[in-house]
Amino acid sequence: MAGAVIIGAGPGIGLAVARRFAGEGLPVALLARTKETVESAAEAVRPLGVPALPLTADSSDEAALRTALDTAAEEFGVPDVLVYNAAVIRPDTLGGLPLPDHLHTYAVNVLGALTAAAHTAPAMAARGTGTILVTGGMPEPDPAYVSLSLGKAGVRSLVSLLDLEYGPSGVHVATVTVTGAVAPGTAWDPDDIAEHYWRLHTQPRAQWEREVLH
């Protein structure tokens, strides 16, 4: 198995998904913005007995993200699954956030996913198999979370576009839309959410879903 690449491998969904895939025997490449975050995630995954490769990259930095993805591919090959979980989550109102902040937030929430998918999907398509999963949210726009609402709407459109482009070649593209604040022991426990990622990855092609709500 070529393994899984988890972008946004911090505590919460990212780490839970990494542990879920590692528990099935897949090596994992872990990407996050800080060395401390990915080293901590790798240490949490290694007891499961699979290789865990920590990589540092800001998902809004196209060159750095592509370099990290190349490093992961050199180590494990074309991934079986690519998970994009990076996001900027903060409250902001209409007109309350300066344009540069909106641009940076959109770069992390949407354009990083576009970069990662465009960099990885062609090789998956050439192989005829692969899964790309993006963490979504905000099923309804919220005027108290404008930048996040715009970003998650962008994610939904991006997944549709990727599915149209690469789905016919055997690449399953989907989003896991999380409807609440993630925290252990709640209705949005990250370990429970991680189950959706594994189920989507292992779905037979005839049963592919493009969005799962949690």
C-alpha positions as a Markdown table, in Angstrom:
| # | Residue | x | y | z |
|---|---|---|---|---|
| 1 | Met | 0.0 | 0.0 | 0.0 |
| 2 | Ala | 1.3 | 3.4 | -1.0 |
| 3 | Gly | -0.1 | 5.1 | 2.1 |
| 4 | Ala | -2.0 | 8.3 | 3.1 |
| 5 | Val | -1.0 | 11.9 | 3.0 |
| 6 | Ile | -2.7 | 14.1 | 5.7 |
| 7 | Ile | -2.5 | 17.8 | 5.2 |
| 8 | Gly | -3.5 | 19.6 | 8.4 |
| 9 | Ala | -2.3 | 16.9 | 10.7 |
| 10 | Gly | -2.8 | 18.8 | 14.0 |
| 11 | Pro | -4.7 | 17.5 | 17.0 |
| 12 | Gly | -8.4 | 16.8 | 16.2 |
| 13 | Ile | -9.6 | 15.5 | 12.9 |
| 14 | Gly | -6.1 | 15.4 | 11.2 |
| 15 | Leu | -4.5 | 13.2 | 13.9 |
| 16 | Ala | -7.6 | 11.0 | 14.2 |
| 17 | Val | -7.7 | 10.4 | 10.5 |
| 18 | Ala | -4.0 | 9.6 | 10.5 |
| 19 | Arg | -4.4 | 7.1 | 13.3 |
| 20 | Arg | -7.4 | 5.5 | 11.6 |
| 21 | Phe | -5.5 | 4.9 | 8.3 |
| 22 | Ala | -2.4 | 3.8 | 10.2 |
| 23 | Gly | -4.5 | 1.4 | 12.1 |
| 24 | Glu | -5.2 | -0.3 | 8.8 |
| 25 | Gly | -1.5 | -0.7 | 8.0 |
| 26 | Leu | -1.1 | 2.4 | 5.7 |
| 27 | Pro | 2.1 | 4.4 | 6.1 |
| 28 | Val | 1.3 | 8.1 | 6.6 |
| 29 | Ala | 2.9 | 11.4 | 5.6 |
| 30 | Leu | 1.8 | 14.1 | 8.0 |
| 31 | Leu | 1.9 | 17.8 | 6.9 |
| 32 | Ala | 1.4 | 20.8 | 9.1 |
| 33 | Arg | 2.6 | 24.4 | 9.3 |
| 34 | Thr | 4.9 | 23.8 | 12.3 |
| 35 | Lys | 7.5 | 21.2 | 13.1 |
| 36 | Glu | 6.2 | 20.7 | 16.6 |
| 37 | Thr | 2.7 | 19.8 | 15.3 |
| 38 | Val | 3.9 | 17.2 | 12.8 |
| 39 | Glu | 6.5 | 15.7 | 15.1 |
| 40 | Ser | 3.8 | 15.3 | 17.8 |
| 41 | Ala | 1.4 | 13.7 | 15.3 |
| 42 | Ala | 4.1 | 11.3 | 14.1 |
| 43 | Glu | 4.9 | 10.2 | 17.6 |
| 44 | Ala | 1.3 | 9.5 | 18.2 |
| 45 | Val | 1.1 | 7.4 | 15.0 |
| 46 | Arg | 4.3 | 5.3 | 15.2 |
| 47 | Pro | 3.1 | 3.0 | 18.0 |
| 48 | Leu | 0.6 | 1.6 | 15.5 |
| 49 | Gly | 3.6 | 0.0 | 13.7 |
| 50 | Val | 3.6 | 2.0 | 10.4 |
| 51 | Pro | 6.1 | 4.5 | 9.0 |
| 52 | Ala | 5.1 | 8.1 | 9.8 |
| 53 | Leu | 6.8 | 10.9 | 7.9 |
| 54 | Pro | 6.5 | 14.4 | 9.4 |
| 55 | Leu | 6.7 | 17.2 | 6.8 |
| 56 | Thr | 6.4 | 21.0 | 7.4 |
| 57 | Ala | 4.6 | 23.2 | 4.9 |
| 58 | Asp | 2.2 | 26.1 | 5.0 |
| 59 | Ser | -0.7 | 25.1 | 2.8 |
| 60 | Ser | -1.0 | 28.6 | 1.5 |
| 61 | Asp | 2.5 | 28.4 | 0.1 |
| 62 | Glu | 2.2 | 26.6 | -3.2 |
| 63 | Ala | 5.9 | 25.9 | -3.7 |
| 64 | Ala | 6.4 | 24.6 | -0.2 |
| 65 | Leu | 3.2 | 22.4 | -0.4 |
| 66 | Arg | 4.3 | 20.9 | -3.7 |
| 67 | Thr | 7.7 | 20.2 | -2.4 |
| 68 | Ala | 6.3 | 18.4 | 0.7 |
| 69 | Leu | 4.0 | 16.3 | -1.5 |
| 70 | Asp | 6.9 | 15.4 | -3.7 |
| 71 | Thr | 8.9 | 14.3 | -0.7 |
| 72 | Ala | 6.0 | 12.1 | 0.5 |
| 73 | Ala | 5.7 | 10.5 | -3.0 |
| 74 | Glu | 9.4 | 9.8 | -3.0 |
| 75 | Glu | 9.1 | 8.1 | 0.3 |
| 76 | Phe | 5.9 | 6.1 | -0.2 |
| 77 | Gly | 4.9 | 6.4 | -3.8 |
| 78 | Val | 1.7 | 7.9 | -5.3 |
| 79 | Pro | -0.6 | 8.0 | -2.2 |
| 80 | Asp | -3.7 | 5.8 | -2.0 |
| 81 | Val | -5.4 | 8.6 | -0.2 |
| 82 | Leu | -4.9 | 12.4 | 0.1 |
| 83 | Val | -6.7 | 14.1 | 2.9 |
| 84 | Tyr | -6.9 | 17.9 | 3.0 |
| 85 | Asn | -7.8 | 19.1 | 6.5 |
| 86 | Ala | -6.1 | 22.5 | 6.8 |
| 87 | Ala | -8.3 | 25.4 | 7.6 |
| 88 | Val | -8.4 | 28.9 | 9.2 |
| 89 | Ile | -11.4 | 28.9 | 11.5 |
| 90 | Arg | -12.4 | 32.2 | 13.1 |
| 91 | Pro | -15.5 | 34.4 | 13.6 |
| 92 | Asp | -15.8 | 37.4 | 11.4 |
| 93 | Thr | -18.6 | 39.4 | 10.0 |
| 94 | Leu | -19.6 | 41.0 | 6.7 |
| 95 | Gly | -17.1 | 43.8 | 6.0 |
| 96 | Gly | -15.3 | 43.1 | 9.3 |
| 97 | Leu | -12.2 | 41.4 | 7.9 |
| 98 | Pro | -9.6 | 43.2 | 5.8 |
| 99 | Leu | -9.2 | 41.9 | 2.2 |
| 100 | Pro | -5.6 | 40.6 | 2.8 |
| 101 | Asp | -6.9 | 38.5 | 5.7 |
| 102 | His | -9.7 | 37.2 | 3.5 |
| 103 | Leu | -7.3 | 36.3 | 0.7 |
| 104 | His | -5.0 | 34.4 | 3.1 |
| 105 | Thr | -7.9 | 32.5 | 4.7 |
| 106 | Tyr | -9.2 | 31.5 | 1.3 |
| 107 | Ala | -5.7 | 30.4 | 0.3 |
| 108 | Val | -5.6 | 28.0 | 3.2 |
| 109 | Asn | -9.2 | 26.9 | 3.2 |
| 110 | Val | -9.6 | 26.3 | -0.6 |
| 111 | Leu | -6.6 | 27.0 | -2.7 |
| 112 | Gly | -4.3 | 24.8 | -0.7 |
| 113 | Ala | -6.7 | 21.9 | -1.4 |
| 114 | Leu | -6.7 | 22.8 | -5.1 |
| 115 | Thr | -2.9 | 22.8 | -5.2 |
| 116 | Ala | -2.7 | 19.5 | -3.4 |
| 117 | Ala | -5.3 | 17.8 | -5.5 |
| 118 | Ala | -4.0 | 19.1 | -8.8 |
| 119 | His | -0.5 | 18.0 | -7.8 |
| 120 | Thr | -1.6 | 14.5 | -6.8 |
| 121 | Ala | -4.7 | 13.5 | -8.8 |
| 122 | Pro | -3.1 | 13.1 | -12.3 |
| 123 | Ala | -0.8 | 10.3 | -11.0 |
| 124 | Met | -3.8 | 8.7 | -9.2 |
| 125 | Ala | -5.8 | 8.9 | -12.4 |
| 126 | Ala | -2.9 | 7.4 | -14.4 |
| 127 | Arg | -2.8 | 4.5 | -12.0 |
| 128 | Gly | -6.6 | 4.2 | -12.1 |
| 129 | Thr | -7.2 | 4.4 | -8.3 |
| 130 | Gly | -7.0 | 6.9 | -5.5 |
| 131 | Thr | -9.0 | 8.9 | -3.0 |
| 132 | Ile | -9.1 | 12.6 | -2.3 |
| 133 | Leu | -11.0 | 13.7 | 0.8 |
| 134 | Val | -11.5 | 17.3 | 1.9 |
| 135 | Thr | -12.8 | 18.4 | 5.3 |
| 136 | Gly | -15.8 | 20.5 | 4.8 |
| 137 | Gly | -18.1 | 22.5 | 7.1 |
| 138 | Met | -20.7 | 25.2 | 7.2 |
| 139 | Pro | -23.5 | 23.4 | 5.4 |
| 140 | Glu | -25.4 | 26.7 | 5.7 |
| 141 | Pro | -23.7 | 30.1 | 5.5 |
| 142 | Asp | -23.4 | 31.9 | 8.8 |
| 143 | Pro | -23.0 | 35.7 | 8.9 |
| 144 | Ala | -20.9 | 35.4 | 12.1 |
| 145 | Tyr | -18.4 | 33.2 | 10.2 |
| 146 | Val | -18.1 | 34.9 | 6.8 |
| 147 | Ser | -14.6 | 33.8 | 5.7 |
| 148 | Leu | -15.3 | 30.2 | 6.8 |
| 149 | Ser | -18.7 | 30.1 | 5.0 |
| 150 | Leu | -17.1 | 31.4 | 1.8 |
| 151 | Gly | -14.2 | 28.9 | 2.1 |
| 152 | Lys | -16.4 | 25.8 | 2.8 |
| 153 | Ala | -18.7 | 26.8 | -0.1 |
| 154 | Gly | -15.5 | 26.9 | -2.2 |
| 155 | Val | -14.5 | 23.4 | -1.0 |
| 156 | Arg | -17.8 | 22.0 | -2.0 |
| 157 | Ser | -17.4 | 23.4 | -5.5 |
| 158 | Leu | -13.8 | 22.3 | -5.7 |
| 159 | Val | -14.8 | 18.7 | -4.8 |
| 160 | Ser | -17.5 | 18.7 | -7.6 |
| 161 | Leu | -14.9 | 20.0 | -10.1 |
| 162 | Leu | -12.3 | 17.4 | -9.1 |
| 163 | Asp | -14.9 | 14.6 | -9.3 |
| 164 | Leu | -15.9 | 15.7 | -12.8 |
| 165 | Glu | -12.3 | 15.8 | -13.9 |
| 166 | Tyr | -10.8 | 12.7 | -12.2 |
| 167 | Gly | -13.8 | 10.6 | -11.2 |
| 168 | Pro | -14.1 | 8.9 | -14.6 |
| 169 | Ser | -10.4 | 7.8 | -14.2 |
| 170 | Gly | -11.0 | 6.0 | -10.9 |
| 171 | Val | -10.3 | 8.8 | -8.4 |
| 172 | His | -12.9 | 9.1 | -5.6 |
| 173 | Val | -13.2 | 12.7 | -4.5 |
| 174 | Ala | -15.4 | 13.6 | -1.6 |
| 175 | Thr | -15.9 | 15.9 | 1.3 |
| 176 | Val | -16.6 | 15.2 | 5.0 |
| 177 | Thr | -18.8 | 18.1 | 6.1 |
| 178 | Val | -18.5 | 18.6 | 9.8 |
| 179 | Thr | -21.5 | 20.6 | 11.2 |
| 180 | Gly | -20.2 | 21.5 | 14.7 |
| 181 | Ala | -17.2 | 22.2 | 16.9 |
| 182 | Val | -14.9 | 19.2 | 17.1 |
| 183 | Ala | -14.0 | 17.9 | 20.6 |
| 184 | Pro | -13.5 | 14.5 | 22.1 |
| 185 | Gly | -16.5 | 13.0 | 23.9 |
| 186 | Thr | -19.0 | 15.2 | 22.0 |
| 187 | Ala | -21.3 | 14.5 | 19.0 |
| 188 | Trp | -18.3 | 15.7 | 17.0 |
| 189 | Asp | -15.7 | 13.4 | 18.4 |
| 190 | Pro | -12.7 | 13.3 | 16.0 |
| 191 | Asp | -12.4 | 9.6 | 16.2 |
| 192 | Asp | -16.0 | 9.2 | 15.1 |
| 193 | Ile | -15.5 | 11.7 | 12.3 |
| 194 | Ala | -12.4 | 9.8 | 11.2 |
| 195 | Glu | -14.6 | 6.7 | 10.5 |
| 196 | His | -16.2 | 8.6 | 7.6 |
| 197 | Tyr | -12.8 | 9.1 | 5.9 |
| 198 | Trp | -12.0 | 5.4 | 6.0 |
| 199 | Arg | -15.4 | 4.4 | 4.8 |
| 200 | Leu | -15.3 | 6.8 | 1.9 |
| 201 | His | -11.8 | 5.5 | 1.0 |
| 202 | Thr | -13.0 | 1.9 | 0.9 |
| 203 | Gln | -16.3 | 2.4 | -0.8 |
| 204 | Pro | -16.9 | 0.3 | -3.9 |
| 205 | Arg | -17.0 | 2.5 | -7.0 |
| 206 | Ala | -20.7 | 1.8 | -7.6 |
| 207 | Gln | -21.5 | 3.3 | -4.1 |
| 208 | Trp | -19.3 | 6.4 | -4.2 |
| 209 | Glu | -20.6 | 9.3 | -2.2 |
| 210 | Arg | -19.4 | 12.9 | -2.9 |
| 211 | Glu | -20.4 | 14.4 | 0.5 |
| 212 | Val | -20.9 | 13.0 | 4.0 |
| 213 | Leu | -22.4 | 15.1 | 6.8 |
| 214 | His | -21.4 | 14.6 | 10.4 |
